[in-house]
Amino acid sequence: MSINHETPIPIVADDRERGSGVIQHLQSRPQCDVSVRRLPLGDYEVDDRFLFERKTLVDLALSIKSGRLFDQALRLAGVEGLRPAMVLEGTLQDMRGCGMRWEAIQGALITVTLFLGLPVLRTRSPEETARTFLYAVRQQRATAAGALPRRGYRPKSKAALRRYILQGLPGVGPERARRLIRHFGSVEAALSADVDGLMAVPGIGEETARKMAWAVKEQGGGYDAGLMSMG
């Protein structure tokens, strides 16, 4: 199965998300088929596979204080037919003045992730949230097509392990992983390469190179060490 921009990605966004900025970023992507209506649960139903609840970090603090967080997390974790996840959007600056201690936030997230079994993803902006949805779709489709190892897979050789690590990057399947190893000689060198260096690898264009570089490198230093542990 080819993973490309012509493969449609159906997305249903809750109408209460109109002002979030995420819908606009999704609508700007030609591969996204976005509709907006009221969803009974969650904020974004993506590719008929995923159900994402989006919260800004301020929303997170308010929902912890009100007690709504655990009710929402329980209902999401129990959804059938879709893979649910919570997306926490924002940076440390957003949390200033919220009046909540970090220990309370971390304790709530431990309950949500470890005890309720709901994955929590971290993003810094509406644009990054939209990209995260698309990365989830691409990873799922690549797995279904055999481009990524199935759950429980364990590489049996060092060469297989190196390819396995690189296949975690956006747009990298088995063949691109082999080319990266041949070109750079090591996983470390491949992960350290810039966009121009990645484009020098046969079969890797500018868009894929930029996504790979973005996935590896922090941008703008927007994360605080405590907030990074949320994801």
Backbone bond lengths (Angstrom), bond angles and torsions (degrees), N, CA, C in turn:
res aa  C-N    CA-C-N  psi(-1)  N-CA   C-N-CA  omega(-1)  CA-C   N-CA-C  phi
1 M - - - 1.464 - - 1.512 109.82 -
2 S 1.311 118.70 130.24 1.452 122.70 -179.36 1.518 110.37 -88.11
3 I 1.331 116.59 129.61 1.454 121.35 178.26 1.522 107.16 -99.10
4 N 1.316 118.55 105.08 1.450 121.11 -177.11 1.520 110.33 -146.32
5 H 1.327 114.89 179.76 1.453 120.02 -174.54 1.525 112.45 -74.01
6 E 1.357 118.76 -12.81 1.449 120.06 178.75 1.530 112.02 -83.11
7 T 1.332 117.40 -13.64 1.452 120.84 179.96 1.526 108.97 -76.78
8 P 1.330 119.05 112.87 1.467 120.30 -175.24 1.527 111.79 -64.92
9 I 1.325 115.54 144.30 1.460 122.01 175.44 1.523 107.71 -120.66
10 P 1.330 118.32 101.64 1.468 119.44 178.75 1.531 110.56 -71.73
11 I 1.326 115.70 132.24 1.460 121.43 -179.71 1.524 108.90 -135.25
12 V 1.323 116.31 127.28 1.459 121.35 173.13 1.527 107.42 -109.27
13 A 1.329 116.27 121.19 1.458 121.44 179.47 1.525 109.83 -107.04
14 D 1.315 116.17 138.97 1.462 119.87 176.94 1.527 109.32 -66.43
15 D 1.324 116.94 139.72 1.463 119.79 -175.61 1.525 113.06 -65.25
16 R 1.328 117.60 -17.65 1.460 120.40 177.71 1.528 111.87 -77.10
17 E 1.338 116.92 -4.14 1.459 122.06 178.14 1.533 112.82 -95.33
18 R 1.322 117.19 7.37 1.467 120.04 -175.22 1.531 112.66 -56.82
19 G 1.311 117.88 -34.63 1.457 120.24 -177.10 1.514 114.42 -92.40
20 S 1.322 117.69 7.21 1.463 120.57 -174.01 1.524 113.69 -77.44
21 G 1.335 116.56 -25.40 1.460 120.74 -173.49 1.512 112.96 92.06
22 V 1.324 117.45 -21.16 1.470 120.82 -178.55 1.528 110.64 -67.66
23 I 1.329 116.58 -44.04 1.465 120.31 -178.71 1.523 110.53 -58.19
24 Q 1.330 116.97 -42.66 1.460 120.24 -178.97 1.522 111.34 -63.66
25 H 1.316 117.21 -39.66 1.470 120.10 178.31 1.529 110.90 -66.46
26 L 1.312 117.05 -38.84 1.462 120.25 177.84 1.527 110.74 -66.85
27 Q 1.322 116.90 -41.45 1.466 120.58 -179.56 1.522 112.30 -65.69
28 S 1.332 117.06 -23.12 1.461 120.21 179.63 1.524 112.52 -78.02
29 R 1.336 116.79 -11.60 1.465 121.43 179.69 1.519 109.49 -90.06
30 P 1.345 118.21 120.87 1.473 120.00 -175.38 1.521 114.10 -62.73
31 Q 1.339 117.75 -23.50 1.468 119.20 -178.24 1.518 112.69 -82.62
32 C 1.353 117.44 -7.18 1.463 120.77 -176.88 1.528 111.50 -94.98
33 D 1.309 115.72 130.15 1.464 122.31 174.77 1.523 106.67 -107.62
34 V 1.338 116.24 94.82 1.462 122.15 -169.51 1.530 110.83 -100.28
35 S 1.314 115.47 129.71 1.462 121.13 170.43 1.520 108.05 -123.97
36 V 1.320 116.63 153.18 1.461 121.85 -176.45 1.526 109.22 -124.13
37 R 1.310 115.96 123.18 1.457 121.80 176.83 1.520 108.65 -159.81
38 R 1.301 117.60 174.00 1.461 121.39 -179.99 1.537 110.03 -75.94
39 L 1.327 115.96 126.11 1.455 121.11 175.66 1.526 109.51 -101.26
40 P 1.328 118.53 139.97 1.462 120.37 179.81 1.518 112.85 -70.07
41 L 1.337 115.81 -23.29 1.457 120.68 -177.74 1.524 108.88 -152.59
42 G 1.326 116.73 137.85 1.449 120.85 179.77 1.515 112.37 78.31
43 D 1.342 115.28 175.51 1.463 121.46 -177.52 1.528 113.64 -111.60
44 Y 1.336 117.61 -26.92 1.468 120.65 -177.77 1.524 110.07 -142.43
45 E 1.315 115.47 122.22 1.456 121.46 173.15 1.526 106.52 -102.24
46 V 1.319 116.54 116.36 1.462 121.67 -167.91 1.528 111.35 -118.75
47 D 1.314 115.86 123.68 1.470 123.50 174.48 1.528 112.77 59.30
48 D 1.310 117.61 25.49 1.471 122.28 -178.73 1.520 111.94 56.72
49 R 1.339 116.83 22.08 1.464 121.23 -176.94 1.520 112.89 -128.84
50 F 1.332 116.33 -36.46 1.458 120.94 -171.82 1.526 110.98 -116.93
51 L 1.330 115.51 147.44 1.456 121.63 173.30 1.525 107.41 -127.85
52 F 1.326 115.79 114.07 1.457 121.16 -176.77 1.529 110.86 -108.74
53 E 1.308 114.99 131.30 1.465 122.05 169.62 1.531 106.57 -101.56
54 R 1.330 116.74 118.68 1.465 120.61 -178.81 1.520 109.78 -99.13
55 K 1.338 115.53 131.53 1.457 121.00 175.45 1.522 108.91 -133.72
56 T 1.322 116.73 133.69 1.454 118.37 166.87 1.529 106.98 -73.00
57 L 1.321 116.35 164.20 1.459 118.38 179.54 1.527 111.39 -65.08
58 V 1.334 117.24 -30.83 1.463 119.86 174.61 1.528 109.93 -66.10
59 D 1.343 116.75 -42.89 1.471 120.43 175.85 1.523 110.67 -57.53
60 L 1.332 115.68 -41.16 1.464 120.64 -178.97 1.526 110.02 -59.34
61 A 1.332 116.22 -49.45 1.466 119.95 -178.99 1.529 111.02 -60.52
62 L 1.330 116.90 -43.11 1.463 120.52 -179.26 1.525 111.41 -65.60
63 S 1.343 116.67 -39.55 1.469 119.26 -178.21 1.524 111.49 -71.83
64 I 1.340 117.14 -27.91 1.467 119.65 174.59 1.527 109.48 -69.16
65 K 1.334 115.82 -44.99 1.466 120.10 -179.04 1.524 111.66 -62.08
66 S 1.325 116.56 -39.21 1.466 120.59 -176.78 1.525 113.12 -82.83
67 G 1.338 116.46 -14.09 1.457 120.35 -177.46 1.521 113.78 85.66
68 R 1.357 117.37 2.38 1.469 120.31 -178.86 1.518 113.13 -72.42
69 L 1.330 117.17 -24.95 1.465 120.34 -172.73 1.515 111.92 -57.34
70 F 1.329 117.35 -47.78 1.458 119.80 -173.66 1.526 111.41 -71.66
71 D 1.317 117.16 -33.51 1.466 119.95 175.77 1.527 110.24 -64.21
72 Q 1.329 116.87 -45.48 1.464 120.83 178.25 1.520 111.16 -62.83
73 A 1.330 115.57 -44.32 1.469 119.65 -178.31 1.524 111.09 -64.05
74 L 1.313 117.53 -40.01 1.465 120.96 178.67 1.528 111.24 -62.51
75 R 1.333 115.86 -45.29 1.468 119.13 -179.64 1.528 111.43 -66.21
76 L 1.320 116.60 -39.02 1.470 119.61 177.75 1.527 111.01 -65.60
77 A 1.328 116.27 -46.30 1.464 120.32 -177.94 1.524 111.80 -61.56
78 G 1.337 116.74 -26.10 1.462 120.06 -177.68 1.510 114.54 -93.20
79 V 1.340 118.22 3.72 1.456 120.49 -177.83 1.527 109.80 -67.15
80 E 1.332 116.85 144.32 1.464 121.66 -179.31 1.524 110.03 -111.71
81 G 1.329 115.77 143.90 1.454 121.52 176.17 1.510 114.63 88.29
82 L 1.341 118.29 -10.26 1.461 122.58 178.23 1.527 109.26 -134.45
83 R 1.331 115.80 155.60 1.456 120.16 175.48 1.533 108.28 -94.85
84 P 1.332 117.79 112.17 1.464 119.75 -176.35 1.529 112.22 -88.16
85 A 1.311 115.80 153.75 1.465 122.24 174.22 1.519 108.41 -158.48
86 M 1.319 115.52 154.63 1.458 121.67 174.83 1.522 108.49 -107.48
87 V 1.326 116.61 134.25 1.461 122.36 178.25 1.520 108.31 -110.78
88 L 1.335 116.58 122.05 1.457 121.72 176.92 1.516 108.19 -101.78
89 E 1.318 116.12 120.41 1.463 121.91 -171.99 1.524 110.87 -114.83
90 G 1.322 116.33 132.99 1.461 120.56 175.55 1.514 111.71 135.82
91 T 1.331 116.36 -178.64 1.459 122.56 179.89 1.528 109.48 -126.26
92 L 1.305 115.11 175.52 1.457 120.76 -178.20 1.523 111.63 -57.14
93 Q 1.327 117.44 -34.47 1.461 120.50 -179.65 1.527 111.70 -57.10
94 D 1.335 116.40 -34.19 1.458 120.38 -178.24 1.529 112.62 -65.86
95 M 1.336 115.91 -23.18 1.461 119.93 -174.40 1.517 113.11 -88.98
96 R 1.321 116.78 -10.46 1.463 118.87 -178.71 1.527 110.04 -62.94
97 G 1.317 115.16 131.33 1.457 119.71 177.85 1.513 114.53 82.72
98 C 1.361 117.80 6.46 1.463 118.80 -178.77 1.533 111.48 -76.66
99 G 1.350 115.92 -15.67 1.454 119.40 176.33 1.513 114.39 74.56
100 M 1.336 117.62 20.57 1.460 120.02 -179.62 1.519 109.62 -122.37
101 R 1.307 115.79 134.27 1.467 120.61 179.34 1.515 110.23 -72.75
102 W 1.344 114.85 148.34 1.460 120.19 178.74 1.519 111.60 -59.70
103 E 1.336 117.22 -36.49 1.465 120.02 -178.31 1.530 111.22 -60.50
104 A 1.343 116.81 -37.00 1.469 120.42 179.34 1.520 110.92 -68.14
105 I 1.336 116.09 -40.15 1.464 120.15 179.04 1.522 110.04 -65.99
106 Q 1.335 116.45 -47.01 1.461 119.59 -178.88 1.525 111.39 -63.72
107 G 1.318 116.86 -38.99 1.461 120.21 178.03 1.519 111.60 -61.72
108 A 1.340 116.51 -41.04 1.461 120.10 178.39 1.523 111.02 -64.23
109 L 1.326 116.62 -41.14 1.464 119.87 -178.58 1.525 112.16 -70.40
110 I 1.329 116.87 -32.04 1.469 120.00 174.61 1.525 109.62 -62.55
111 T 1.324 116.63 -42.98 1.465 120.23 178.04 1.523 111.07 -62.06
112 V 1.334 116.45 -46.12 1.465 121.13 -177.61 1.527 111.46 -63.16
113 T 1.330 116.88 -45.19 1.470 119.83 -173.93 1.521 112.88 -83.46
114 L 1.322 117.28 -51.17 1.470 120.24 -172.46 1.521 113.44 -82.14
115 F 1.325 117.13 -34.63 1.463 119.13 -174.00 1.526 113.01 -101.64
116 L 1.325 117.35 -32.23 1.464 119.46 176.19 1.521 111.93 -95.07
117 G 1.336 117.20 -13.78 1.466 120.92 174.99 1.515 114.74 74.63
118 L 1.330 118.16 23.16 1.461 120.96 -179.60 1.524 109.71 -98.36
119 P 1.346 118.68 120.10 1.459 120.23 177.81 1.524 111.32 -62.66
120 V 1.323 116.48 142.69 1.460 122.30 176.59 1.523 108.48 -122.61
121 L 1.332 116.24 124.57 1.460 122.53 179.85 1.518 109.35 -110.65
122 R 1.340 117.15 150.43 1.456 121.43 -178.90 1.521 110.56 -115.49
123 T 1.325 116.25 133.23 1.459 122.25 173.16 1.517 108.32 -135.64
124 R 1.347 115.52 162.94 1.463 118.66 -176.70 1.520 113.99 -107.21
125 S 1.309 118.33 -12.32 1.455 120.92 -174.89 1.522 109.88 -157.23
126 P 1.351 117.26 163.99 1.466 119.37 175.84 1.526 112.46 -57.79
127 E 1.318 117.72 -38.50 1.466 120.01 179.02 1.520 111.11 -63.08
128 E 1.331 116.66 -41.65 1.463 119.62 179.40 1.523 111.00 -68.90
129 T 1.321 117.09 -33.11 1.461 120.01 175.17 1.522 110.69 -61.72
130 A 1.338 116.45 -46.44 1.465 120.48 178.35 1.524 110.73 -60.19
131 R 1.330 117.16 -43.58 1.465 120.11 178.85 1.516 111.49 -62.66
132 T 1.327 116.49 -37.45 1.463 120.18 -179.75 1.518 111.01 -62.98
133 F 1.332 117.36 -39.86 1.464 120.25 176.07 1.530 110.31 -58.06
134 L 1.339 116.48 -45.74 1.464 120.61 -176.87 1.531 111.16 -68.68
135 Y 1.343 117.16 -36.86 1.459 119.07 176.71 1.522 111.01 -63.00
136 A 1.340 116.66 -39.51 1.466 119.93 178.52 1.523 110.40 -60.82
137 V 1.338 116.90 -41.96 1.465 121.02 178.88 1.514 110.45 -63.88
138 R 1.314 116.99 -45.68 1.466 119.74 -178.26 1.524 111.75 -64.06
139 Q 1.343 116.29 -40.52 1.461 119.02 177.71 1.522 110.81 -63.55
140 Q 1.330 116.75 -42.69 1.462 120.73 179.53 1.518 111.21 -62.97
141 R 1.336 117.09 -46.27 1.460 120.60 -179.28 1.522 111.71 -66.84
142 A 1.329 116.56 -36.54 1.456 119.62 177.50 1.517 111.02 -66.00
143 T 1.326 116.44 -39.34 1.461 120.28 177.94 1.525 110.69 -63.86
144 A 1.338 116.02 -43.82 1.467 120.27 179.91 1.520 111.41 -63.37
145 A 1.348 116.18 -30.09 1.465 120.43 -179.03 1.516 112.27 -87.50
146 G 1.344 116.99 -0.99 1.460 120.12 178.81 1.504 114.21 87.17
147 A 1.346 118.31 8.17 1.457 120.62 -178.62 1.521 112.11 -78.70
148 L 1.335 116.83 -22.99 1.449 121.07 177.51 1.526 109.39 -117.46
149 P 1.341 116.80 149.05 1.465 119.44 178.69 1.513 111.20 -62.37
150 R 1.312 116.74 146.02 1.460 122.23 176.62 1.532 110.33 -74.62
151 R 1.312 114.91 163.63 1.459 120.13 176.97 1.521 109.53 -57.69
152 G 1.328 115.33 135.39 1.443 120.28 -179.69 1.523 113.44 92.75
153 Y 1.340 117.64 -7.59 1.454 121.18 179.85 1.523 109.98 -69.04
154 R 1.318 117.50 136.97 1.452 122.63 176.65 1.524 108.48 -131.37
155 P 1.348 118.35 117.72 1.467 120.40 178.78 1.516 110.24 -58.64
156 K 1.338 115.57 137.99 1.465 119.94 -175.83 1.517 113.11 -100.02
157 S 1.324 118.15 -7.35 1.457 121.20 178.74 1.519 109.13 -137.17
158 K 1.340 115.86 164.72 1.458 119.68 179.86 1.525 110.75 -64.61
159 A 1.338 117.06 -39.61 1.464 120.36 179.40 1.522 110.72 -62.69
160 A 1.342 116.65 -41.99 1.467 120.24 178.37 1.522 110.82 -65.74
161 L 1.335 117.51 -37.12 1.455 121.43 178.61 1.526 110.68 -63.86
162 R 1.335 116.73 -41.42 1.469 120.24 179.49 1.535 110.62 -62.74
163 R 1.321 116.20 -43.28 1.475 119.25 177.97 1.524 110.37 -65.65
164 Y 1.315 117.39 -39.84 1.467 122.84 -179.54 1.526 110.57 -58.51
165 I 1.328 116.73 -43.81 1.466 121.10 -179.72 1.524 110.59 -63.36
166 L 1.331 116.71 -46.14 1.465 120.48 -176.64 1.521 112.38 -69.18
167 Q 1.335 117.27 -26.49 1.468 119.68 179.24 1.526 112.61 -71.17
168 G 1.321 117.46 -6.01 1.447 120.26 173.19 1.518 112.97 -78.35
169 L 1.336 118.07 -8.26 1.462 121.91 179.49 1.524 110.61 -83.63
170 P 1.330 117.85 149.87 1.475 120.62 179.11 1.521 112.21 -58.68
171 G 1.315 116.34 129.50 1.453 121.06 174.98 1.522 115.63 79.81
172 V 1.323 117.17 6.95 1.469 120.38 -177.42 1.526 110.39 -106.34
173 G 1.313 115.51 114.54 1.455 122.40 173.58 1.516 109.91 -105.15
174 P 1.326 118.06 -169.43 1.466 121.17 -176.98 1.530 113.59 -57.89
175 E 1.333 117.57 -43.76 1.453 120.15 -176.57 1.526 111.81 -68.39
176 R 1.329 116.86 -44.05 1.468 119.20 177.91 1.521 110.91 -64.63
177 A 1.331 117.47 -35.77 1.462 120.37 177.23 1.524 110.43 -61.64
178 R 1.337 117.29 -42.14 1.475 120.66 177.87 1.524 110.91 -63.14
179 R 1.335 116.35 -42.43 1.464 119.62 -179.99 1.523 111.83 -64.91
180 L 1.324 116.30 -38.20 1.462 120.07 177.82 1.528 111.36 -62.75
181 I 1.325 116.11 -43.67 1.463 120.28 178.84 1.522 110.57 -64.42
182 R 1.349 116.55 -43.63 1.475 119.46 -179.99 1.525 110.51 -62.82
183 H 1.323 116.59 -40.53 1.464 120.35 -174.87 1.530 111.95 -73.95
184 F 1.354 116.82 -46.51 1.455 119.87 -173.37 1.527 113.59 -95.77
185 G 1.325 116.46 -23.01 1.456 119.26 177.62 1.512 115.37 89.03
186 S 1.331 118.06 -17.47 1.464 120.56 -179.86 1.525 109.46 -157.45
187 V 1.336 115.65 158.73 1.456 120.89 176.11 1.525 110.11 -64.20
188 E 1.336 116.62 -41.87 1.462 120.99 -178.17 1.523 111.34 -58.94
189 A 1.339 116.83 -44.28 1.461 120.40 -179.90 1.524 111.26 -66.40
190 A 1.329 116.51 -38.47 1.467 120.06 179.11 1.526 111.15 -65.29
191 L 1.336 117.02 -41.62 1.462 121.03 -179.26 1.523 112.10 -72.09
192 S 1.333 117.14 -22.19 1.461 120.82 -179.60 1.525 112.64 -89.61
193 A 1.328 117.54 -8.63 1.464 121.38 -174.42 1.527 111.33 -68.80
194 D 1.339 114.96 147.44 1.458 119.03 175.10 1.527 109.53 -89.18
195 V 1.320 116.37 -177.21 1.468 120.60 -175.61 1.524 111.12 -60.76
196 D 1.324 117.22 -45.40 1.470 120.37 -179.53 1.522 111.22 -62.03
197 G 1.339 115.92 -40.74 1.457 119.40 179.16 1.514 112.45 -64.60
198 L 1.330 116.47 -39.43 1.464 120.78 179.13 1.524 111.08 -68.20
199 M 1.341 116.55 -36.61 1.470 120.00 179.66 1.524 112.17 -67.32
200 A 1.326 117.05 -17.03 1.464 120.39 178.00 1.523 112.08 -75.68
201 V 1.345 116.68 -11.51 1.458 120.85 178.15 1.523 108.88 -81.85
202 P 1.328 118.85 128.33 1.470 120.74 -179.78 1.522 112.07 -54.93
203 G 1.335 116.10 131.93 1.452 120.68 176.63 1.517 114.84 89.63
204 I 1.334 118.26 0.64 1.463 121.35 178.63 1.523 108.86 -113.57
205 G 1.333 116.11 112.48 1.453 121.63 -179.75 1.517 111.93 -89.03
206 E 1.307 115.75 -178.06 1.461 120.50 -174.32 1.530 111.88 -64.38
207 E 1.335 117.91 -43.59 1.456 120.40 -176.82 1.525 111.26 -63.34
208 T 1.344 116.09 -45.85 1.464 119.29 178.26 1.512 111.06 -63.82
209 A 1.337 116.88 -40.89 1.465 120.96 179.81 1.521 111.10 -61.17
210 R 1.326 116.36 -41.47 1.470 119.62 -179.72 1.535 110.94 -66.19
211 K 1.319 116.75 -40.21 1.465 119.89 178.73 1.528 110.85 -64.61
212 M 1.326 116.51 -41.28 1.459 120.23 179.16 1.523 110.84 -63.45
213 A 1.332 116.04 -45.91 1.463 120.18 -179.37 1.523 110.71 -64.37
214 W 1.354 116.17 -39.81 1.465 120.12 179.04 1.527 111.18 -63.10
215 A 1.327 116.79 -39.71 1.460 121.09 -177.05 1.523 112.25 -65.53
216 V 1.342 116.23 -29.42 1.460 120.52 -175.03 1.521 112.22 -89.97
217 K 1.329 117.00 -39.10 1.456 121.32 -169.81 1.513 111.89 -100.96
218 E 1.340 116.96 137.96 1.458 122.00 172.82 1.515 109.22 -68.17
219 Q 1.307 117.57 144.81 1.449 122.96 179.62 1.513 109.92 -115.68
220 G 1.303 116.53 120.20 1.451 120.94 169.22 1.515 116.25 74.71
221 G 1.317 118.44 4.08 1.452 120.56 176.31 1.510 114.29 58.96
222 G 1.327 117.84 33.72 1.456 121.50 -173.71 1.509 114.75 -78.99
223 Y 1.332 118.86 -7.57 1.462 120.47 -175.02 1.524 111.37 -96.98
224 D 1.283 114.62 139.42 1.445 121.56 167.31 1.526 107.27 -94.61
225 A 1.341 116.79 149.50 1.471 119.29 -175.78 1.511 111.90 -57.58
226 G 1.331 117.02 -38.29 1.456 119.44 179.48 1.501 112.07 -67.45
227 L 1.333 117.21 -43.02 1.458 119.66 -178.31 1.506 111.60 -69.51
228 M 1.335 118.05 -29.86 1.470 119.98 178.33 1.517 110.83 -60.77
229 S 1.325 116.82 -31.77 1.468 118.52 -178.32 1.512 112.22 -71.46
230 M 1.353 117.93 -9.25 1.459 119.63 177.15 1.497 111.12 -63.66
231 G 1.350 118.95 -33.93 1.452 120.54 -175.67 1.469 110.62 -94.96
